[in-house]
Structure formats: structure tokens, C-alpha cells
Amino acid sequence: MTSFSAKPKQRNAESHPANDNHLSALADTSILEFIIDDDDVADIARRAERLGNGVVIVMALCLIVAPAIYLTLAYGL
């Protein structure tokens, strides 16, 4: 007598479709692999702080220079 099962036969991981729903594909990766070293984080923070300081300085210069140019052009002619 032939027995039937409601569960499908397990296939190899290579024959599964390429999606994130398969648990064996997720088990191969660990979140610890994506954590960056502390030195890299500190370097990124330093560069971001320098960039932010530069942006603030450029904005301040534009707020000073733009009205001066406007006033010079408006009353200089």
C-alpha cells in the first residue's frame, strides 16, 4: 500500500527559490558579521562632525555675504 503525506519532501538548499523566507538561508548569516569595529565608528563620527562644522560655517558666510551683495547691487547702481 502506498502512503501519502501532507508534507512535501525536503529539497536541497540549492534547489530552493532565491528568497528570504527559507530559514536555512537565514541561519548561515549572523548579525555579528555586520557590526563594525569601534575604530571605524569613531572615524566615521569624526568625519561627520568635521563635515557638520564646515556646513555651519558655509551657511553663516552665505547669510552674511548674500545680503551684502544684495544691498550693493540695489543701492550701488
Phi and psi in radians as a Rosetta constraint file:
Dihedral C 1 N 2 CA 2 C 2 CIRCULARHARMONIC -1.564 0.35
Dihedral N 2 CA 2 C 2 N 3 CIRCULARHARMONIC 2.283 0.35
Dihedral C 2 N 3 CA 3 C 3 CIRCULARHARMONIC -1.752 0.35
Dihedral N 3 CA 3 C 3 N 4 CIRCULARHARMONIC 2.458 0.35
Dihedral C 3 N 4 CA 4 C 4 CIRCULARHARMONIC -1.982 0.35
Dihedral N 4 CA 4 C 4 N 5 CIRCULARHARMONIC 2.539 0.35
Dihedral C 4 N 5 CA 5 C 5 CIRCULARHARMONIC -2.193 0.35
Dihedral N 5 CA 5 C 5 N 6 CIRCULARHARMONIC 2.557 0.35
Dihedral C 5 N 6 CA 6 C 6 CIRCULARHARMONIC -1.330 0.35
Dihedral N 6 CA 6 C 6 N 7 CIRCULARHARMONIC -0.349 0.35
Dihedral C 6 N 7 CA 7 C 7 CIRCULARHARMONIC -1.485 0.35
Dihedral N 7 CA 7 C 7 N 8 CIRCULARHARMONIC 2.331 0.35
Dihedral C 7 N 8 CA 8 C 8 CIRCULARHARMONIC -1.286 0.35
Dihedral N 8 CA 8 C 8 N 9 CIRCULARHARMONIC 2.764 0.35
Dihedral C 8 N 9 CA 9 C 9 CIRCULARHARMONIC -1.191 0.35
Dihedral N 9 CA 9 C 9 N 10 CIRCULARHARMONIC 2.507 0.35
Dihedral C 9 N 10 CA 10 C 10 CIRCULARHARMONIC -1.267 0.35
Dihedral N 10 CA 10 C 10 N 11 CIRCULARHARMONIC 2.392 0.35
Dihedral C 10 N 11 CA 11 C 11 CIRCULARHARMONIC -1.881 0.35
Dihedral N 11 CA 11 C 11 N 12 CIRCULARHARMONIC 2.903 0.35
Dihedral C 11 N 12 CA 12 C 12 CIRCULARHARMONIC -1.176 0.35
Dihedral N 12 CA 12 C 12 N 13 CIRCULARHARMONIC 2.715 0.35
Dihedral C 12 N 13 CA 13 C 13 CIRCULARHARMONIC -1.121 0.35
Dihedral N 13 CA 13 C 13 N 14 CIRCULARHARMONIC -0.493 0.35
Dihedral C 13 N 14 CA 14 C 14 CIRCULARHARMONIC -1.228 0.35
Dihedral N 14 CA 14 C 14 N 15 CIRCULARHARMONIC -0.430 0.35
Dihedral C 14 N 15 CA 15 C 15 CIRCULARHARMONIC -1.617 0.35
Dihedral N 15 CA 15 C 15 N 16 CIRCULARHARMONIC -0.035 0.35
Dihedral C 15 N 16 CA 16 C 16 CIRCULARHARMONIC -1.363 0.35
Dihedral N 16 CA 16 C 16 N 17 CIRCULARHARMONIC 2.670 0.35
Dihedral C 16 N 17 CA 17 C 17 CIRCULARHARMONIC -1.146 0.35
Dihedral N 17 CA 17 C 17 N 18 CIRCULARHARMONIC 2.711 0.35
Dihedral C 17 N 18 CA 18 C 18 CIRCULARHARMONIC -1.458 0.35
Dihedral N 18 CA 18 C 18 N 19 CIRCULARHARMONIC 1.477 0.35
Dihedral C 18 N 19 CA 19 C 19 CIRCULARHARMONIC -2.436 0.35
Dihedral N 19 CA 19 C 19 N 20 CIRCULARHARMONIC 3.019 0.35
Dihedral C 19 N 20 CA 20 C 20 CIRCULARHARMONIC -1.596 0.35
Dihedral N 20 CA 20 C 20 N 21 CIRCULARHARMONIC 0.075 0.35
Dihedral C 20 N 21 CA 21 C 21 CIRCULARHARMONIC -1.490 0.35
Dihedral N 21 CA 21 C 21 N 22 CIRCULARHARMONIC -0.172 0.35
Dihedral C 21 N 22 CA 22 C 22 CIRCULARHARMONIC -1.516 0.35
Dihedral N 22 CA 22 C 22 N 23 CIRCULARHARMONIC 2.158 0.35
Dihedral C 22 N 23 CA 23 C 23 CIRCULARHARMONIC -1.223 0.35
Dihedral N 23 CA 23 C 23 N 24 CIRCULARHARMONIC -0.507 0.35
Dihedral C 23 N 24 CA 24 C 24 CIRCULARHARMONIC -1.198 0.35
Dihedral N 24 CA 24 C 24 N 25 CIRCULARHARMONIC -0.514 0.35
Dihedral C 24 N 25 CA 25 C 25 CIRCULARHARMONIC -1.240 0.35
Dihedral N 25 CA 25 C 25 N 26 CIRCULARHARMONIC -0.601 0.35
Dihedral C 25 N 26 CA 26 C 26 CIRCULARHARMONIC -1.318 0.35
Dihedral N 26 CA 26 C 26 N 27 CIRCULARHARMONIC -0.455 0.35
Dihedral C 26 N 27 CA 27 C 27 CIRCULARHARMONIC -1.261 0.35
Dihedral N 27 CA 27 C 27 N 28 CIRCULARHARMONIC -0.328 0.35
Dihedral C 27 N 28 CA 28 C 28 CIRCULARHARMONIC -1.333 0.35
Dihedral N 28 CA 28 C 28 N 29 CIRCULARHARMONIC -0.420 0.35
Dihedral C 28 N 29 CA 29 C 29 CIRCULARHARMONIC -1.815 0.35
Dihedral N 29 CA 29 C 29 N 30 CIRCULARHARMONIC 2.623 0.35
Dihedral C 29 N 30 CA 30 C 30 CIRCULARHARMONIC -2.214 0.35
Dihedral N 30 CA 30 C 30 N 31 CIRCULARHARMONIC 2.558 0.35
Dihedral C 30 N 31 CA 31 C 31 CIRCULARHARMONIC -1.171 0.35
Dihedral N 31 CA 31 C 31 N 32 CIRCULARHARMONIC -0.406 0.35
Dihedral C 31 N 32 CA 32 C 32 CIRCULARHARMONIC -1.161 0.35
Dihedral N 32 CA 32 C 32 N 33 CIRCULARHARMONIC -0.377 0.35
Dihedral C 32 N 33 CA 33 C 33 CIRCULARHARMONIC -1.241 0.35
Dihedral N 33 CA 33 C 33 N 34 CIRCULARHARMONIC -0.397 0.35
Dihedral C 33 N 34 CA 34 C 34 CIRCULARHARMONIC -1.643 0.35
Dihedral N 34 CA 34 C 34 N 35 CIRCULARHARMONIC -0.123 0.35
Dihedral C 34 N 35 CA 35 C 35 CIRCULARHARMONIC -1.338 0.35
Dihedral N 35 CA 35 C 35 N 36 CIRCULARHARMONIC 2.291 0.35
Dihedral C 35 N 36 CA 36 C 36 CIRCULARHARMONIC -1.538 0.35
Dihedral N 36 CA 36 C 36 N 37 CIRCULARHARMONIC 2.690 0.35
Dihedral C 36 N 37 CA 37 C 37 CIRCULARHARMONIC -1.116 0.35
Dihedral N 37 CA 37 C 37 N 38 CIRCULARHARMONIC 2.736 0.35
Dihedral C 37 N 38 CA 38 C 38 CIRCULARHARMONIC -1.125 0.35
Dihedral N 38 CA 38 C 38 N 39 CIRCULARHARMONIC -0.578 0.35
Dihedral C 38 N 39 CA 39 C 39 CIRCULARHARMONIC -1.131 0.35
Dihedral N 39 CA 39 C 39 N 40 CIRCULARHARMONIC -0.688 0.35
Dihedral C 39 N 40 CA 40 C 40 CIRCULARHARMONIC -1.156 0.35
Dihedral N 40 CA 40 C 40 N 41 CIRCULARHARMONIC -0.710 0.35
Dihedral C 40 N 41 CA 41 C 41 CIRCULARHARMONIC -1.128 0.35
Dihedral N 41 CA 41 C 41 N 42 CIRCULARHARMONIC -0.734 0.35
Dihedral C 41 N 42 CA 42 C 42 CIRCULARHARMONIC -1.125 0.35
Dihedral N 42 CA 42 C 42 N 43 CIRCULARHARMONIC -0.671 0.35
Dihedral C 42 N 43 CA 43 C 43 CIRCULARHARMONIC -1.150 0.35
Dihedral N 43 CA 43 C 43 N 44 CIRCULARHARMONIC -0.738 0.35
Dihedral C 43 N 44 CA 44 C 44 CIRCULARHARMONIC -1.123 0.35
Dihedral N 44 CA 44 C 44 N 45 CIRCULARHARMONIC -0.709 0.35
Dihedral C 44 N 45 CA 45 C 45 CIRCULARHARMONIC -1.144 0.35
Dihedral N 45 CA 45 C 45 N 46 CIRCULARHARMONIC -0.688 0.35
Dihedral C 45 N 46 CA 46 C 46 CIRCULARHARMONIC -1.111 0.35
Dihedral N 46 CA 46 C 46 N 47 CIRCULARHARMONIC -0.784 0.35
Dihedral C 46 N 47 CA 47 C 47 CIRCULARHARMONIC -1.152 0.35
Dihedral N 47 CA 47 C 47 N 48 CIRCULARHARMONIC -0.654 0.35
Dihedral C 47 N 48 CA 48 C 48 CIRCULARHARMONIC -1.165 0.35
Dihedral N 48 CA 48 C 48 N 49 CIRCULARHARMONIC -0.660 0.35
Dihedral C 48 N 49 CA 49 C 49 CIRCULARHARMONIC -1.170 0.35
Dihedral N 49 CA 49 C 49 N 50 CIRCULARHARMONIC -0.727 0.35
Dihedral C 49 N 50 CA 50 C 50 CIRCULARHARMONIC -1.109 0.35
Dihedral N 50 CA 50 C 50 N 51 CIRCULARHARMONIC -0.722 0.35
Dihedral C 50 N 51 CA 51 C 51 CIRCULARHARMONIC -1.113 0.35
Dihedral N 51 CA 51 C 51 N 52 CIRCULARHARMONIC -0.740 0.35
Dihedral C 51 N 52 CA 52 C 52 CIRCULARHARMONIC -1.093 0.35
Dihedral N 52 CA 52 C 52 N 53 CIRCULARHARMONIC -0.732 0.35
Dihedral C 52 N 53 CA 53 C 53 CIRCULARHARMONIC -1.098 0.35
Dihedral N 53 CA 53 C 53 N 54 CIRCULARHARMONIC -0.711 0.35
Dihedral C 53 N 54 CA 54 C 54 CIRCULARHARMONIC -1.122 0.35
Dihedral N 54 CA 54 C 54 N 55 CIRCULARHARMONIC -0.706 0.35
Dihedral C 54 N 55 CA 55 C 55 CIRCULARHARMONIC -1.128 0.35
Dihedral N 55 CA 55 C 55 N 56 CIRCULARHARMONIC -0.721 0.35
Dihedral C 55 N 56 CA 56 C 56 CIRCULARHARMONIC -1.117 0.35
Dihedral N 56 CA 56 C 56 N 57 CIRCULARHARMONIC -0.722 0.35
Dihedral C 56 N 57 CA 57 C 57 CIRCULARHARMONIC -1.126 0.35
Dihedral N 57 CA 57 C 57 N 58 CIRCULARHARMONIC -0.765 0.35
Dihedral C 57 N 58 CA 58 C 58 CIRCULARHARMONIC -1.127 0.35
Dihedral N 58 CA 58 C 58 N 59 CIRCULARHARMONIC -0.692 0.35
Dihedral C 58 N 59 CA 59 C 59 CIRCULARHARMONIC -1.112 0.35
Dihedral N 59 CA 59 C 59 N 60 CIRCULARHARMONIC -0.712 0.35
Dihedral C 59 N 60 CA 60 C 60 CIRCULARHARMONIC -1.125 0.35
Dihedral N 60 CA 60 C 60 N 61 CIRCULARHARMONIC -0.738 0.35
Dihedral C 60 N 61 CA 61 C 61 CIRCULARHARMONIC -1.110 0.35
Dihedral N 61 CA 61 C 61 N 62 CIRCULARHARMONIC -0.696 0.35
Dihedral C 61 N 62 CA 62 C 62 CIRCULARHARMONIC -1.147 0.35
Dihedral N 62 CA 62 C 62 N 63 CIRCULARHARMONIC -0.650 0.35
Dihedral C 62 N 63 CA 63 C 63 CIRCULARHARMONIC -1.198 0.35
Dihedral N 63 CA 63 C 63 N 64 CIRCULARHARMONIC -0.416 0.35
Dihedral C 63 N 64 CA 64 C 64 CIRCULARHARMONIC -1.528 0.35
Dihedral N 64 CA 64 C 64 N 65 CIRCULARHARMONIC -0.762 0.35
Dihedral C 64 N 65 CA 65 C 65 CIRCULARHARMONIC -1.336 0.35
Dihedral N 65 CA 65 C 65 N 66 CIRCULARHARMONIC -0.663 0.35
Dihedral C 65 N 66 CA 66 C 66 CIRCULARHARMONIC -1.073 0.35
Dihedral N 66 CA 66 C 66 N 67 CIRCULARHARMONIC -0.846 0.35
Dihedral C 66 N 67 CA 67 C 67 CIRCULARHARMONIC -1.128 0.35
Dihedral N 67 CA 67 C 67 N 68 CIRCULARHARMONIC -0.587 0.35
Dihedral C 67 N 68 CA 68 C 68 CIRCULARHARMONIC -1.118 0.35
Dihedral N 68 CA 68 C 68 N 69 CIRCULARHARMONIC -0.745 0.35
Dihedral C 68 N 69 CA 69 C 69 CIRCULARHARMONIC -1.140 0.35
Dihedral N 69 CA 69 C 69 N 70 CIRCULARHARMONIC -0.728 0.35
Dihedral C 69 N 70 CA 70 C 70 CIRCULARHARMONIC -1.070 0.35
Dihedral N 70 CA 70 C 70 N 71 CIRCULARHARMONIC -0.814 0.35
Dihedral C 70 N 71 CA 71 C 71 CIRCULARHARMONIC -1.149 0.35
Dihedral N 71 CA 71 C 71 N 72 CIRCULARHARMONIC -0.652 0.35
Dihedral C 71 N 72 CA 72 C 72 CIRCULARHARMONIC -1.130 0.35
Dihedral N 72 CA 72 C 72 N 73 CIRCULARHARMONIC -0.751 0.35
Dihedral C 72 N 73 CA 73 C 73 CIRCULARHARMONIC -1.267 0.35
Dihedral N 73 CA 73 C 73 N 74 CIRCULARHARMONIC -0.598 0.35
Dihedral C 73 N 74 CA 74 C 74 CIRCULARHARMONIC -1.294 0.35
Dihedral N 74 CA 74 C 74 N 75 CIRCULARHARMONIC -0.734 0.35
Dihedral C 74 N 75 CA 75 C 75 CIRCULARHARMONIC -1.815 0.35
Dihedral N 75 CA 75 C 75 N 76 CIRCULARHARMONIC -0.138 0.35
Dihedral C 75 N 76 CA 76 C 76 CIRCULARHARMONIC -1.414 0.35
Dihedral N 76 CA 76 C 76 N 77 CIRCULARHARMONIC -0.374 0.35
